[in-house]
Amino acid sequence: MNLSTFNSFGKISISKRAISKVAAVSVMECVGIVGLVSQRSFFKGNAITTAHKGVVVTNLENDSMKIDVYVIMRHCGVSASAVAESIRQSVKYSVERFAGMIVKDVTVHIVDVKI
């Protein structure tokens, strides 16, 4: 499924997979993150190699979207809330810049903590 927006040049469609990959790259650049976890296997704590599988993009009205991120965090002396806020800001900025669409909400699910 694609997300679409219109501008002066016409209609622009971007796949959810492409948006997920951009979001995944920005998550992995954040300090304190070990990896992403698939939504289906988050209860098992399995880190995955396909980056976009740990990101769920939901299409909202008015050319906007909601993004859920499932991560494994490393205990590195930084609070979980600070890491989550860093992820939220990074994903929002990267996706909005890439897609030209509004990210209404980024929800960070910390599935596991590695020590």
N, C-alpha and C positions, 0 to 999 in steps of 0.2 A: 504494500500500500504506500502511496506517495502523499506528501504534504505539498499543497499548492498555494501560491500567492500570485498576485497580479501587481505589475508596476507599469511604468510608461513604455517599457519594451515589450510587454505582453505577459503571458502566463509562464510561471516558473514552477516546475515540479521537482521535488527532491525526495528521494526514497528515504524511508525511515532507517534503513540499514546504513545509508551514508551519514545521516545525522548521528546515529548511534556510534559510528566509528569516530567521528570528530569528538563526540562527548567522551568516549573511552580514552582517546589519546590525552585529552585534557585532564582526565581523572588520574591517569598513570603518571603525569608530570607533577602531581601534588606530593608533598612530603608526607611520609607515614603510610603510604598505600602499598600493600603487597600485591594485590591483584583484584580482578573483577570476578564475580561469581554469577553463574546463570541463575535466573529467577527460579527455574524448576529444581535446581540442585542446591539451592542455598542452605537447605536444612542439613545437607551432607558436608558443607564446608569445602567443596571441591573447587580449587582454583581452575580457571579455564584458560585456554590458549587463544581462542577466538575472541578478540577484544569486545566486539559489539554485543556479545551474548549477555553481558552483565549490565546492559543498558536497555531500558524500556521507554520508548517514545510514544506518547499518547497525543493524538490530534485533538485540539480544542477549536472552538469557533473563533472567528475574527483573525485568521492567520496566526494563531498562537499554538503553543504546545506545552505539554507537561513531561518532564523527564524523571524517571526513577533510576537510581544507580545502586547496585548491590556490590559492596566492596569488602575486602579483607584488609584490616588495618594492622600496622606494625606498632607495637608499644615502643614509642621512642621518646618518651618524656613530654610529649605534647598532648594536650587534652583532646579527647575525641570530638568535642564540640568545635574546637578550633580547626581540626582537620576537616570535619564535615562542612564548615562554613567556607573553608578554602576551596573545597570541591564544588560547592554550590556556585560560588562566584566565578570560578574558572570555567565550569561547564556552561553557565549562562552566557558569559562573555564570548567564548569560543563558538558556540552554536549560533548565537544571534549574529555574530560577525560573518560566519560562514553562510548561513541560510537566509539572512535578511528577514527573519521572522522573529516574533516575540516569544521568549521562553517565560511563561507565567510562573512556573514552579519547578524547582529541582529538589527532589526528595532523596536523601542519602540514607541507605539501609546498611548499617554496619553489621555484617553477618558473623564475622569472627575476628578475633584479635590474636596475632602471633607475637610470642614473646621471644 
